[in-house]
Amino acid sequence: MMSAENRDVRVKPETRNHKGFFVLEGTYSLVDIDQNGWALICLDEHVCHYVDPDDLQSQENDR
């Protein structure tokens, strides 16, 4: 499991948030992974989602 260090991550295609809605593909900041296992990712200070950490890939994987 990846650690939350406010680093840039990308969501995999077809990723859904904790409410079951699709999350737009793009680069997000990984803010935290909570005690229930959800990763908090934010696009900016207004748009954040809880997602399964397995649906994230680090930016280094794209290079």
NORFEN-V348787 format. One line per field, one symbol per residue. ss: DSSP state (H for helix, E for strand, L for the rest). phi: phi as a letter, one per 20 degrees, with the letter a starting at -180 (. if undefined). burial: + if it has 9 or more other C-alpha atoms within 8 Angstrom, else -. Layout:
# NORFEN-V348787
ss->???
phi->???
burial->???
This chain:
# NORFEN-V348787
ss->LLLLLLEEEEELLLLEELLLLELLLLEEEEEEELLLLEEEEELLLLLEEEEEHHHEEEHHHHL
phi->.feecldfcdefgmfdefenefdffreceeeadffeneeeccebfddcbecfgfedcffffee
burial->---+---+++++--++++----+---+++++++----++++++----++++++-+++++----
